[in-house]
Amino acid sequence: MPRAKKRPTFIKSLRVDSETKQFLESLENANEFVLQLLQSTDDYQKFIKALREKENQNQPKLF
């Protein structure tokens, strides 16, 4: 899933072993691979759910 335009991005470095480095270099788009891998984890899904719930708490109630 490509990121939405105008969404801010940041650079995060990771220390990996040589086999992982070679694997990532062999991929056509290693960045997209790592993002999809992270976003498919339960921990990430729980984090995003909690973040959205927190944001919704700050919204004014209509009723």
N, C-alpha and C positions, 0 to 999 in steps of 0.2 A: 504494500500500500504506500504509494508516494506521499510525502508530507505535503500538507496544504501550503500554498504560496503565502508569503508574508508571515509565516510562522517562524519565530526566532529559533535559531539553532545554536548549538554550542559544541565545542570540541572537547572530547574526553579521551584521554590516553589510557591504554591498558598494557600491562606488562604480560607477555605471553611467551611460551617456550618456542623453540625453533620449528617444531612440527606444526603448531597452531599458526605461526607466522606464514609458513609455506602454504598451508591450506587456505588461509585468508587471501594470500596473494594469487592463488590459483582461481579464485572466484571472479566472476565478471563484475559483481557489485558486492564487495565484502561488507560495506556499510549497511546496505539494505538487508543482507543476510543476518547480521548481528542484531539489527533493530527488530526484525521479525522474530528472531529467536527469543529476545528479551520480552517482547510484547505478548508472546504466547504463554508465558509462565504464569502460574497462579499467583505468585508473589506480586508481579507487576499488575495483574488484573485487580487484586485486592487493594493495592496502593492507589490505583486510578479511581476505583470505586470510592474509597475513603476520601480522596482529594475532592471528587465531585460532590460528595455529600457535604463536606465542609464548605465548599463554595456555595452550595444551595442553602445552607443555614444562614448565610449572610444576605440572602435575597429578601427583599421586603415581602410580607404576606399580603395577598390581595383580599383574603377573607378571614 
